[in-house]
Amino acid sequence: MNNFIQFGEKVAGYDIPVLNEREIRASAGILFLATYTSLMFILFDGNFVPIKYVITIFLADLLIRVFINPRFSPVLIIGRLIVRNQRPEYVGAGQKRFAWSIGVVLSATMFYFFLIENAYSPITGSVCLICLLFLFFEASFGICLGCLVYPLFFKNRAQHCPGEVCETKDRQAIQKVSAAQLVILGLFIAFLFLAPRLFNEQFSKRPHDFFRSSTTVKPK
């Protein structure tokens, strides 16, 4: 029973329970794709059925992670299968449990509105966007937004964060951003704002079928 209900796994060389960040990021990517796709159904088709399925799966999966054992989370299992050939990156389990607890609150709120009340509101829209933001940062950048506020609620600081961001250290040369790079970034941002004005006519043209000549004479 003790091995069934637990949070994190014991790994040689680590004095606290840890989790594999690689499978966590994979699972975040899966949930992000599912949530984003279901929101597109609402936006373009007014279809709320997919989001109801996604919310139910989302909440059930997080409840298993937080209150039973992350090892038995279906989405984490899929993530583990996807990245099983990659070297694990171990992160402290404590801060992840806190972050996933935030996810439980957010998904439970969505479950209440969409499946119990069967209603939507600015609250559901805001919660959806927050969930997408959390999932996107985790999957794309390996940044756990929930973990960032962990020290505000617990005296013990987070340990073994992704990329060792919890540790104070000097950046290596390859991590530093030069003045030239900042100038390039600034020019790129300026181009993004200017592009609609410079190329509006070309961007607005409807593309034609490449294999059908636009000059083909229609038969009378």
RACOR-V459158 format. One record per backbone hydrogen bond with DSSP energy under -1.0 kcal/mol. CO is the residue of the C=O (numbers start at 1). NH is the residue of the N-H. Records with the same first field share a line. If there is no record, write none. Layout:
# RACOR-V459158
CO: NH / NH
This chain:
# RACOR-V459158
1: 5
9: 18
11: 14
17: 93
18: 9
19: 91
20: 24
21: 25
22: 26
23: 27
24: 28
25: 29
26: 30
27: 31
28: 32
29: 33
30: 34
31: 35
32: 36
33: 37
34: 38
35: 39
36: 40
37: 41
38: 42
39: 43
40: 44
41: 45 / 47
42: 46
48: 52
49: 53
50: 54
51: 55
52: 56
53: 57
54: 58
55: 59
56: 60
57: 61
58: 62
59: 63
60: 64
61: 65
62: 66
63: 67
64: 68 / 69
68: 6
69: 72
70: 73
73: 77
74: 78
75: 79
76: 80
77: 81
78: 82
79: 83
83: 86
89: 21
91: 19
93: 97
94: 98
95: 99
96: 100
97: 101
98: 102
99: 103
100: 104
101: 105
102: 106
103: 107
104: 108
105: 109
106: 110
107: 111
108: 112
109: 113
110: 114
111: 115 / 116
112: 117
113: 119
121: 125
122: 126
123: 127
124: 128
125: 129
126: 130
127: 131
128: 132
129: 133
130: 134
131: 135
132: 136
133: 137
134: 138
135: 139
136: 140
137: 141 / 143
149: 152
150: 153 / 154
159: 92
160: 92
161: 164
164: 167
172: 175
178: 182
179: 183
180: 184
181: 185
182: 186
183: 187
184: 188
185: 189
186: 190
187: 191
188: 192
189: 193
190: 194
191: 195
194: 198
195: 199
199: 203
200: 204
209: 212
213: 216
